[in-house]
Amino acid sequence: MSNVIFELRDLRKTYNVGQVNQVDVLAKVNLTLKAGEVVALTAPSGAGKSTLLHIAGLLDAPDGGDVLLHGETLNFKSEERRTKIRRRDIGFIYQFHHLLPEFTATENVVLPQMADGVSWSAAFERASMLLSKVGLAERRNHRPAELSGGEQQRVAFCRALANGPSLLLADEPTGNLDQATSHQVFDNLLAIVRDTGLSALIATHNPEIAMRMDRIISLDKGTISKD
């Protein structure tokens, strides 16, 4: 049985600029991610990296091609179905943590689980487990403003993994951190990915972080090349 988790097939996306010009942001992009694989996505500014991640995460629709998760084509599903898939099967991490400031670290990880129908007790147990894995057991009752930048981002990782997704998408997840903290946070992320067997596509401008992943792919002029 194939261990392919996620695929992009002949993905295309075009934007209209003005009344007559078109820009092909993505041109027949093909990508396959296997279980437990961590792939670095590098791209010049404006090359379409965020567009690719948004389409992969079902936040935007392609003009052509297919987005597949576990062999199922997703981009033609109803909005309700895509929302459920995003909530359960896809985890998102951004450059800024976007934690809810009025809630503790634990509560920020509990909430997405409860939105998916998990009981408070079960959600609390999983949140505590995830926070312990990233070294935040003693900080779990602190609110975001009481945490360092690295701690905030580790909580964001836990929140992205709260519902046990099979695909993790990250856009510059260590971009706001200093070098030492970036590597510490990435260590935590990598350990969890290896432990759970999910697939991860991580956009980064940090060459040292990129080199630690299984593969590096580059997006330029609408197409993907492998380094």
PLY file of the C-alpha trace (Angstrom):
ply
format ascii 1.0
element vertex 227
property float x
property float y
property float z
element edge 226
property int vertex1
property int vertex2
end_header
0.00 0.00 0.00
1.31 3.44 -0.89
2.36 5.67 1.99
1.64 8.83 -0.01
-0.39 11.23 2.14
-0.72 14.33 -0.02
-0.48 15.22 -3.71
-0.71 18.21 -5.98
-1.31 17.25 -9.62
-0.83 19.72 -12.48
-1.85 22.59 -10.23
-2.44 25.92 -11.97
-3.32 29.36 -10.66
-3.55 32.58 -12.66
-4.21 36.11 -11.45
-5.47 38.97 -13.55
-3.38 42.13 -13.37
-5.24 45.08 -14.76
-7.70 44.45 -17.57
-5.54 42.55 -20.03
-2.53 41.04 -18.27
-2.45 37.62 -16.63
0.20 36.27 -14.29
0.66 32.51 -14.09
1.54 32.16 -10.41
1.44 28.36 -10.51
1.97 26.41 -13.72
1.39 22.65 -13.55
2.85 22.18 -10.08
3.28 18.53 -9.07
4.19 17.49 -5.55
3.95 14.30 -3.49
4.40 14.01 0.27
4.79 10.68 2.07
3.95 9.78 5.65
6.56 11.09 8.06
8.22 13.24 5.40
9.26 16.82 6.12
9.77 18.92 2.99
11.21 22.43 2.81
9.63 24.87 0.36
11.87 27.75 -0.69
10.87 30.57 -3.00
11.81 34.14 -3.88
9.43 36.80 -2.62
6.33 36.97 -4.80
6.95 33.58 -6.41
3.65 32.12 -5.23
4.68 30.30 -2.07
1.71 31.55 -0.02
-0.65 30.83 -2.92
0.58 27.25 -3.07
0.15 26.80 0.69
-3.33 28.32 0.63
-4.43 25.98 -2.15
-2.82 22.99 -0.43
-4.72 23.91 2.72
-8.05 24.32 0.88
-8.16 28.03 1.68
-8.06 28.92 -2.01
-9.10 27.11 -5.19
-6.83 26.34 -8.14
-7.74 27.23 -11.71
-6.76 23.74 -12.77
-5.32 20.52 -11.41
-6.11 18.52 -8.30
-5.42 18.56 -4.56
-5.47 15.06 -3.05
-5.30 13.85 0.54
-5.14 10.09 1.13
-5.95 9.64 -2.55
-9.17 11.68 -2.38
-9.53 14.73 -4.64
-10.57 17.64 -2.44
-10.74 20.83 -4.47
-14.19 20.06 -5.89
-15.78 19.26 -2.53
-18.43 21.49 -0.99
-17.30 24.30 1.31
-18.77 22.42 4.27
-16.73 19.32 3.43
-13.55 21.34 2.87
-14.05 23.06 6.24
-14.30 19.70 8.01
-11.17 18.46 6.25
-9.25 21.61 7.21
-10.32 21.23 10.84
-9.51 17.54 11.17
-6.84 16.64 8.63
-4.76 19.78 8.03
-2.74 21.72 10.57
-1.58 25.29 9.90
1.34 27.19 11.42
2.14 30.77 10.49
5.04 33.15 11.06
3.03 34.85 13.81
1.48 32.56 16.40
-2.11 33.99 16.28
-2.88 32.58 19.73
-5.99 33.88 21.47
-4.61 36.33 24.06
-7.32 35.86 26.68
-6.80 32.10 26.93
-4.01 30.04 28.48
-1.65 27.86 26.46
-3.72 24.80 27.38
-6.99 26.47 26.43
-5.58 27.54 23.05
-4.86 23.87 22.31
-8.16 22.64 23.78
-10.44 24.95 21.77
-9.88 23.51 18.25
-10.55 20.05 19.62
-13.83 21.09 21.23
-14.83 22.74 17.93
-14.46 19.27 16.44
-16.72 17.70 19.05
-14.11 16.42 21.51
-15.05 16.53 25.19
-13.30 18.99 27.51
-11.60 16.24 29.50
-10.25 14.44 26.43
-9.17 17.72 24.82
-7.45 18.81 28.03
-5.58 15.51 28.27
-4.32 15.76 24.68
-3.38 19.43 25.11
-1.38 18.59 28.22
0.39 15.76 26.41
1.33 17.94 23.42
2.54 20.82 25.57
4.65 18.40 27.61
6.23 17.07 24.41
7.48 20.55 23.53
8.72 21.30 27.04
5.88 23.55 28.15
4.28 21.47 30.91
5.13 24.09 33.52
3.96 26.96 31.28
0.61 25.51 30.24
-1.44 27.86 32.46
0.25 31.00 31.14
-1.40 33.31 28.63
0.45 34.22 25.40
1.63 37.60 26.73
3.37 35.76 29.57
5.32 33.50 27.18
8.47 34.12 25.16
8.37 34.17 21.36
9.69 30.63 21.16
7.18 29.42 23.72
4.34 31.11 21.88
5.32 29.39 18.64
5.56 26.01 20.36
2.01 26.48 21.64
0.99 27.31 18.07
2.57 24.01 16.94
0.55 22.14 19.55
-2.63 23.89 18.47
-1.97 22.94 14.83
-1.54 19.31 15.88
-4.43 19.26 18.35
-6.86 17.35 16.11
-4.28 14.84 14.89
-3.93 16.06 11.28
-2.21 14.00 8.62
-0.84 17.10 6.84
0.99 20.03 8.39
1.48 23.27 6.43
3.81 25.92 7.84
4.64 29.35 6.43
7.93 30.67 7.87
7.19 29.17 11.32
10.51 30.37 12.78
10.71 33.63 10.84
10.16 35.85 13.89
12.65 34.04 16.13
16.37 34.41 16.71
18.69 31.69 15.39
19.07 29.71 18.61
15.34 29.79 19.36
14.54 28.90 15.73
16.55 25.69 15.97
15.04 24.80 19.35
11.50 25.30 18.08
12.26 23.38 14.89
13.67 20.51 16.98
10.32 20.27 18.76
8.41 20.37 15.49
10.59 17.74 13.86
10.31 15.39 16.84
6.51 15.55 16.81
6.34 15.01 13.04
8.59 11.95 13.32
6.58 10.64 16.26
3.16 11.01 14.63
4.06 10.12 11.02
2.24 13.07 9.49
3.49 14.86 6.36
4.83 18.39 6.59
5.42 21.10 3.99
7.36 23.96 5.55
8.09 27.21 3.73
11.28 28.82 4.96
13.95 31.34 3.98
16.35 29.87 6.54
18.86 27.66 4.67
20.07 25.97 7.86
16.53 24.94 8.79
15.83 23.83 5.22
18.91 21.59 5.14
17.61 19.65 8.14
14.50 18.50 6.30
14.15 15.39 4.15
13.92 17.30 0.87
14.16 20.84 -0.41
11.94 22.01 -3.25
12.04 25.42 -4.88
9.19 27.35 -6.42
10.17 29.77 -9.16
8.34 31.05 -12.24
5.33 28.95 -11.37
7.02 25.57 -11.27
8.72 23.37 -8.67
12.27 22.15 -8.91
14.15 19.88 -6.52
17.44 20.95 -4.96
0 1
1 2
2 3
3 4
4 5
5 6
6 7
7 8
8 9
9 10
10 11
11 12
12 13
13 14
14 15
15 16
16 17
17 18
18 19
19 20
20 21
21 22
22 23
23 24
24 25
25 26
26 27
27 28
28 29
29 30
30 31
31 32
32 33
33 34
34 35
35 36
36 37
37 38
38 39
39 40
40 41
41 42
42 43
43 44
44 45
45 46
46 47
47 48
48 49
49 50
50 51
51 52
52 53
53 54
54 55
55 56
56 57
57 58
58 59
59 60
60 61
61 62
62 63
63 64
64 65
65 66
66 67
67 68
68 69
69 70
70 71
71 72
72 73
73 74
74 75
75 76
76 77
77 78
78 79
79 80
80 81
81 82
82 83
83 84
84 85
85 86
86 87
87 88
88 89
89 90
90 91
91 92
92 93
93 94
94 95
95 96
96 97
97 98
98 99
99 100
100 101
101 102
102 103
103 104
104 105
105 106
106 107
107 108
108 109
109 110
110 111
111 112
112 113
113 114
114 115
115 116
116 117
117 118
118 119
119 120
120 121
121 122
122 123
123 124
124 125
125 126
126 127
127 128
128 129
129 130
130 131
131 132
132 133
133 134
134 135
135 136
136 137
137 138
138 139
139 140
140 141
141 142
142 143
143 144
144 145
145 146
146 147
147 148
148 149
149 150
150 151
151 152
152 153
153 154
154 155
155 156
156 157
157 158
158 159
159 160
160 161
161 162
162 163
163 164
164 165
165 166
166 167
167 168
168 169
169 170
170 171
171 172
172 173
173 174
174 175
175 176
176 177
177 178
178 179
179 180
180 181
181 182
182 183
183 184
184 185
185 186
186 187
187 188
188 189
189 190
190 191
191 192
192 193
193 194
194 195
195 196
196 197
197 198
198 199
199 200
200 201
201 202
202 203
203 204
204 205
205 206
206 207
207 208
208 209
209 210
210 211
211 212
212 213
213 214
214 215
215 216
216 217
217 218
218 219
219 220
220 221
221 222
222 223
223 224
224 225
225 226
